[in-house]
Amino acid sequence: MAMTVPMAAASTSAVQVAAVRLPLSSSSSSSSSSKSLAPLNPRIGLCSAPPRMPSAMVLPTQYCRRRETLSSSFAVRAFGDMTMAPSSSTERFPSKVTESEDLTISEKFPEDEEGTNDGSCSPGNIDDFKMVRVCDKLIEVFMVDKPTTTDWRRLLAFSKEWSNIRPHFYKRCQERADSESDPGMKHKFLRLGRKLKEIDDDVQRHDELLQVIKEASDEIDAIVAKRRKDFTREFFVHLHTVTESYYDDPQKQNDLARMGNICLAAVESYDNASESMEALNAAELKFNDIISSPTVDAACRKIDNLADKKELDSALMLMITKAWAAAKETNMMKEEAKDVLYHLYKTAMGNLQRLMPKEIRILKYLLTIEDPQEQLCALKDAFTPGNELEGKDVDCLYTTPEALNTWINTVVDAYNFSREGTLIKEARDLMNPKIIQKLEELKKVIQNNFL
């Protein structure tokens, strides 16, 4: 004999960040400034035997000193200071890059035999030559030392000089490809320029959004609502990397980290609100479809179909419940309309209850019985196998003592250890001190009589 459970019985109340420095090569030498470099061919502006480059990339200066002054050395920088603060959370770059705060590229430009310059050492020519060397070294870094797109994003984000180098770099990639006779190398140069351009465009978009946020830090919610699609995972990774680059300015680091947290919270809030709105909109469509049915039976069948497809969600139930609650409190609606809404409400509640585990339904029914003897008889009925039938107002259900005892233990343990989130939502309304006390008493009855 199965236990008879009324349908209404189940409705019980419910970035500390570190910084890294951008390297240009894994091979470097601290004594490169003292090496003798190959002579420059004045006619073409390139070294006949290019020397090995130091580990840091540099920008050209505007001066052309003669050999007898400062040994014709030109100290220039690129991609910013190359020191790296040690951090386990940041990317590791070649160790030689960290040896000096002022890494330079030193070049010697020879004069002609009479000791006079032929004009090839004009500031413009030297700048072009230096930029070619810088771009060639960067090409080596991007193709050999740091070949992954993740590395490229970090390097571009860390660079303070990339905006000056950008046009020359893509031009140099095209020049190298045009002058290459090997089809494989030609393809590599073209691919590098194309792929890096895509990543560079992404980084520029992230920088633009970052600038918008900085200029309107009090309107982040509005910015998120307007440009939600731009707040991607890549944007937050870029923001984290930019924060790392200010290792020598803790105040700016903290400001950027705080801004990132605010942006993330705003995005999560916007997404949650959007999901809720989508659920309410979907529930409204379902509700309108139900109440537009030609008959009450047709409306009930639609509710049954939604329950069978697991689409009778809490948003739709809330809408049906609010409609019935508003109808019964007003005197401006016909009684026939109130009866229809009440019938729909009861049908929806019955279907919703059938979606929860039968042990929870049995438990909720047993908790409504105050008399110990009557409760014991109900337990015997619940543990007696029989046909499980769904009626209009009541359902016939049965379970085993072990299964019911397991559910009681789950609810009681969740209450004792404050783990409400581990319960299914249908069982969370049992998390009440008085109900927990009744469950513990019921557990003793089951253990003493059925286990």
N, C-alpha and C positions, 0 to 999 in steps of 0.2 A: 504494500500500500504506500503510495507516494504522499508526501506532505502537501497540503493545500495552502498555498501562499497567496493572500489577497494582493491585488495589484497596487493598492495604495499603501501597503505596509512597508514597501521599500523606499518610501520617500521621506527619509529622516533628514534633518537640517544639515545643511552643508557647512725718462729713460736715462737707473743711473747709467749713463752711456759713457763709453770711452771713445777716444779718437784714433784714427789711423791717418797715416800720411800716404799720399799717392806716390808709388814708385814708378820709375820709368824702365827699369831693367833689373833683372835678378843678378846681373854681373856688374860690379862697380869696383872702383879703386880710389882710395882716398888720396893717392898721390898723382892723380891724373893731370893735375894742373902743372906738374913739373915735367911731364913727358914731352919729348920733342915730337911735334906733329909733322905730317907730310906737307911739303910745300904746296901753296895754292897756285893753280893755273889761272893767271889773271884774265885770260880770254873767256873762260867758261865759268869762273867763279866757284869751282868745285875742287876738292882735294884730289890729286891724282891717285893717292893711296889713302882712302879714308881711315883715320885713326879709330881706335876702339873708344866708344863713347863712355863717359862716366855714368853713374847710376841715376842722376837727376836730370830732368828736362829743363831747359832754360829758354828765356826769351831774349831776343837780340837787344843790344844797346844802341845808342845813337852816336857812338864815337868810334873813330878809327885811329888808334894810336900807332905811332911808328915803332919799329923794333927796339930802338934805343930807349924808349920810355915804357916803364913797367913791363918790359920783356914782351911788348905787343900782345898782352893778355886782355881778353874781353870777358869779364865776369857777368854773366846774365842768368836770369832765373826763368822758370816756367812751372806751371801747375802748382805754384805756391811753395811755402816752406815744406820741406820733406821730412821733418822730424816726426817720430811716431811715439806717442805715449803708449806704454805696454798695456794691453788689455786682453783678457781671455775671451771677451765677447766680440772682438772685432777681427777683421780679416788680417792675416799675417802677411806682411810684405817682406821682400828680401832684407836681410839684416844689415847689409852695407848701407842701405838708404838711411838708416837711423844714426849713422856715425857723425854727422855734422849738421849744424843748423844752417850752414851757408854753402851748400854744394853748388859748384859752378862748372860751366864748360869754358875752358880756356883755349883760345885759338891764336895762332901766330900767323900773321899775314906778311909774307916777304915783300921786299921792295925790289925794284929793278936793279940792274948792275950799277947804275950811276947813283943809287941811293935815293932815287925819287920815285914817287908813286905814280902809276899810269892812270889812275882814276878808278880802277876797279875796286878800290877800298872806300869808295864813297859810302856814306851812311845807308843809302838806299840799297846798294848792292850787298853790303854786309848784313842788313836786316833780312833781305831775301835769302841769303845763304844760310843764316842762322835758322830761319823759319823752316827751310828745307831740311836741315839737320834735325830740328825738333820734330818735324812731322815724320821723318824716316824713323827716328827713334820710337815715336809713338806707334807707328805701324808695327814695329818689332814687338812692342809691349802687347798690343792688342792681338797680334797673330800668334805669338810664341809664349810670352810670360803669363799673360792673363787672357786666355782665349775664350772664356765663357761669357755669355751675355750678362750674367749676374755680376761678374767682375767689372764689365764695362759700365754698368749702371753705377756701381760704387765709385769707380774712378771719375766718372763725369760729375757725380754728385759732390765728390770731395774737391774737385778742381776749382780754384778761384780764377784761373786764367783761360779756361776752355773757351769762353766766349770770344777771346782774341784769336785763339788758334783755330777755331772751328772752320772758317772758310778756306784757310790755307790747307788744312788737313784733307778735306774732301778733294780739293784741287790736286794735291800731291798723290792721293790714291789713284785718281784718274790718270795722272802723268805716269805713274809707275806701271799701271796697266797698259797704257798705250805703248810704252817703251819695252814691254816684256815680250820676248819671242816665245817663251814657253806657255802654251795654252792653259796649263794647270795653274801656273802662278798668276797669269792674267786674270783667270776666274777668281782666284783668291783675293786679289786686290779689289776687283770690282765688287765681290761679295762683301768684303770688309766695309767698303764705303757705303754700300746699300744697307747692310744690317745695322751698322753703327748709326747711320742717319735715322733709321726707324727708332732706335733706342734714344738717340739724342732728342728727337721730336717728343717722345714720351716724357723725358726728363724736363724739357722746356715747358710742357703742359703742366707737369707737377709743380714746377717752380712758379708758374703763373698763378696757379690755384693757391699756392702757399703765400704768394704776395697779396692776393685778394683777401685771404684770411687774416694776414697781419694787419692790413689796412682797416679791416672791419671786424676786429676780434670780439666785439660785443654783439655781433649779428651772425654768429656761426650757425645757429639754428635755421635762419633764413637762407644762408648760403647752402646749407645741406639740402634744404627743401628744393632749392632752385637747381642745384648741380649735383644731385645724389649720385648720378652715374660716374662722376669724376672722382668720387671718393672710393677708389678701388684699393685692393690689397697692395698693388704696386705703389700707390700714392703713399700709404702709411709706411711701407718699407723705405721709400725715398725720404720721407720726413724723418724717420729714425736715422738714416745715414747722414742727412744734413745735420741733425742734432749731434751726432758723433764728431763731425768735423770741427765743432766749436769746443774742443777739449780744453783749449787755453782760455776759454771765457765761460766759467761756470754759471754766471748769471744768465747768459744767452742760452746755454744748454738747458737750464731749468725752465726758462720761458718757453722754449720750443717743446720740451717734454710736456709741460702743462697744457700747451695749446693742442698737442697731439691727443692727450687724454680727453680734452673737451670735445674735440672733433669726433673721436671714437664714440663717446657717450651720445653725442647728437645724432650720429648715424644709427646707432642701435635704437635710440628712441624713435627716430623717424621710421625705421624698418618695422618696429613693433606696432606703431600706429598704423602703418600701411597694411600690415597683415590683418589687424583688427578691422580696418575699414573694408578690406576685401572680404573678410568673413561675414561682416554685417551686410554688405551688398549682396553676396551670394545667398545669405539667409533671407533677405528681403525678397529676392526673386522667387525663392522656393515658397515663401509664405504667400505671396501674391498669386502664385500658381495654385496653391491649395485652396484659398478662399474664393478663387474664381471658378471652382468646380461647379457643375450644374446641380449636383445633389450632395447631401452629407456623406452618403456611402462612397461616392466617387472621391470626395476629399479624404476620407479615412483610408481608402485604398492607396492614395498617393502618399500618405504618411507611412503606411505599411511598406510600400515600395522603397521609400527613402531609408527606412530602418533596415530593410533587407540588404540594401547596398551600403550600409554603414555611413549614410549621409545625413542622418538625423543628429546633427551636432548641437552643441550647447548654444550657439548663436541663434539657431532656429527655435530651439526650445525657449530661449529667453524671449524671443519675439512673440511666440504663441502665448506664453504665460502672461506677458505684459498686456497683450490684447484682451485676454480673458479677464485679467484683474481690472483693467480700465472699463470693460463692458459691464461687469457686475456692480460697479460703483456708480454708474450713471443711470439717470432716469430718462435719458434722451434716446435710448435705443430700444427697439422692440424686443419683447421677451423671446420671440422666435430667433432673433439674431443672437441673443445671449445664450440660448440653448445650443445653437450651432457652435459657437465659440467654446462653450464648456465641453461639448462632445469632442471637438477637435483637441482640446487641451487634455482630456482624459485619455484619448487615443494615443496622443503623442507621449504622454507620461508612461503609459503602459508599454509602448514600444521601447522607450528609453530604458525602462527597468529591465526589459528582456535582454538588453545588450550587456548588462553587467553580469559578472560571474554568479552562478546560482547559489554558491555558498554565501556570498555577501547578502543576497536576497533572503536566504533562510535565516542568517544571523540577525538581520534587521527585523524580521518577523518575530523571531524568538525573543528579542529584547523588548518587544511590546507586551509580552505575557508576564504578568506580575506573580500569579499563583505558582508556587514551585511544582505542585503535582500536575497542573495543566501544562507547565513547561516541559516536565519530564515526558508526558504523553506526546507532546508535539515533537520532542526529540526522537522518540520511538518511531513515530510516523515518518520523520525525516530520514531515518536510517533504514527504513523498510523499502526494499527495491520494488519498483512498480513502473507502470507506464507514465512517462512525463507528458502531460497534456497542457496545452495552452487554451484557457477559457477566455470568455469575454471579460470577466471581472476577477477571476482567480486562475492561478496556474498550479498544476500538480508537479512537484519537484522532489527529488531525493538525492542524498549524497552519502558519504561514508563518515564514520566517526573520525578517522585519521585526517581526511580532507578538511573537515570543519575545524578540528583541533589545530591543524596547520595554519588556517586563516586566522584563528583567534590569536595564536602565538605571534603571527606576523604583525597584527594590529597592535597588540600589547607591547611587543618589542620596539616597534616604531615609536610608540608613545613614550616609553621609558628612556629611549636613547635619542629622542627628539629628531627622528628621521621621517618626518611626514612626507618628504619628497620621494621616499622610496615606495609609497603606497600608490595604487591606482586611484584615480580621482573619485571613483564611486565609493571607496572605503575611507576617504579622508574625513567624512562627517562623523565617523566613529571615534575620532580623536578628541574625546571629551572625558574629563575625569570621572563623571558619574557613569558614563557608558563603559569606560575601561573597567571600573569596579564591577559592573554587571557581567562583563566579558570574563573577568577572572573567576567570578562565581560560576558562570556557565561552563568554563573550562574544567573546574573541579567536578562538576556534575558529570560531564562527559567522561573524564578520566576514571571516576569512581564507578560508573555504571556501564560504560561501553568499551573501554580500552583495557 
